[in-house]
Amino acid sequence: MKRAFTLIEMMVVLSISLFLSAIVFPTYSRQLERARFEVFASELTGHLLLARRRAVLAGESVHMDFSESDSWRFRSLVEDSEGQWREISRSTATAGNDDFKSRLPDFPLPHPTQPRNIQQALSSLHAPEVIFTPKGSSSATLVFCDNRNQVICAVISGQTGRFRIFTWDESSGDWKVYF
């Protein structure tokens, strides 16, 4: 004879399942957010490397445009022989990474290389763009933040065109070098 589950047995199993999911889901969710953060930091680093390398190796100016757009956060452009701007790369607002915006977090953010707070999400002589040339670039500080205050900051040296990428560590309240 087959025996069915009692209501009490079903409630115990359901309670245990809910308890375990309440423990596992936040941990999984934080890992997923961290992975998205890492993907965006890698994408930004890759585009800055591409722009700088293209300027040095091809001997041409590369403009990185950081204007707000629905389909991209930043893109790189070069001028062709007819004087027209041609796009060579574009970051896309991919699913899961579309919450990173060029904005400051809700708390005062110290500059990673200077003794002052960052006042603008994009600080450049050529705002809203950064220009890489064969011999240098625009001096710039770029900040991207998501809704959970994960912060990425790129500091670009105008004299050399070299850059550093930093990530904000909330637990220590300080910057960590990413690249």
N, C-alpha and C positions, 0 to 999 in steps of 0.2 A: 504494500500500500504506500502511495506517495504521500509525503508529508510536506505541507506548504509552510512558508515562513510566517511567523507570527508578527503582529504589528510591532511588538516590543523589539524583536530581533531586527526588523527593518529600520526602526528608529535608531537603534544602537549603531548599525552599519552606516546609516546616513549621517549621524552625529560624528562618527569617527572620520568619515570622508570629508565633511565640512571643516572639521578641525584641522586635518592635514592640509587641505587646500588653502586654509587661512594662513598657514605657516609657509607653505611652498610658494604661493603666488607672489607675495611681495618680494621674495628673494629673486624669483625668476624675472619679475618686472624690473627690478633694479639692474639685473644683469643685461637685460634687453636694452634699457636706456643707456647703459654704459657702452654697449656695443654700437649703438647708433651714434653716440658721441665720438667714439674712436673712428668710425667710418667717416664722419664729417671732418674730423681733424686730419685724417689721411687725405681726404679729397682736397681740402684747402692747401695742405702742404704740397701735394702733387701739382696743383695748378700754379702755385707760386714758383715751384722748381721749373716747371715747363716754361713759364714766362721769362724767368731769369736766364735759363739756358738758351732759349731761342734768341734773346737779345744779345747775349755774348757770342754764341756760335754763328748766328746768321748776320750779326752786325746791324740789326734793325731795332727800332723802338717797338716795344710791345706794351699796349695799354690794357690794364686790367680794370674793367668797369664794374663798380659795385653798386650800381643803381638798383633800386627795388624793382622787381619784376615777378610776375606770377610763375614763370617757367624757369627762372634761373636766379641764383644769388650773386654770381660773379661770372665774368667771361673775359677771355683774352682776345685782343684784336691786333692786327698788323695792317700797315698801309701797303697796298699793292702798287704796281708801276703806274697805274692810272690815277693814283691818289684816292682810291676808294678803300674804305675800311673793310677788312675781311676777318671774320671770326675764325680763330684757330682752336679754341676750346671753350667749354661752357660747363659750369656746374649745374646739375639739375636738381630741382626740388623733388627728390625721389620719395616714395612712400616711406614714412617713418622718420625721415630726416627733414621734412618740411617745416618743423617747428624751430629750426635754428635760423635766427634772424640777426642781421647786423644791428644790434642794440646793446645797451648796457643793462646789467642785472639790477635788481631792486636794492642793492646795497652799494656803499662806496667801494670803488674798485681801485686799489693802488696800481700804479704803472709798474710793469715787471722790471724795467731797466732804469727808471728815473725816480727821484724822491718826490713824487706828486701823485695825485689821483687822476685817473683817466676821466676826461670831461665829455668826450664824444666817442661814439661807436666807430666812426671813421674819421681819422684825423690825418689829412694829407694836404700838401700844397696844391695838388691837382684834384681835390675832391669833386666828384665821387669816384675818382679813379687813381690808380697808381701806375706810373710810367717807368718801365724798365728800359734802360739804354745799354749799349755795349760797355759803357764806363761807369754806370751807377744806376740810380733810380730816384724816385720820389721818396722822401722820408715819410714814413707812415706808421700809424698804429691802427690796427683793425681789431674790432671786438665782435664776436658772435656769441649769442647766448640763447638758450632755449627757455621754456617755461618753468623748468625745474632748477634754474640758476647754474647749469653747467656752462662754463665759460671757456672760450678759446680766444687767445690774443696773439696776433702776429705783429711783430715789430720789425720794420724794414729800414735798413740803413741807407740814407741817400748817397753817401760817398761811395759805397762799394756795391750796393744793390743786394747785399747779403741780408738774410732775414732769420729770425728765430720765432718758433711757435711755442707758446706757453699754454698750459691748462691750469685752471683754478682748482685748488684743492680746498674744499670747504672745511674738511676736518682740521687742517693745520692753519687755514686762513692765509695761505701763501701760494705763490705760483710754482709750478713744476715745469721743467723744460721738457717739451714734447719732441721738438726737432731743432 
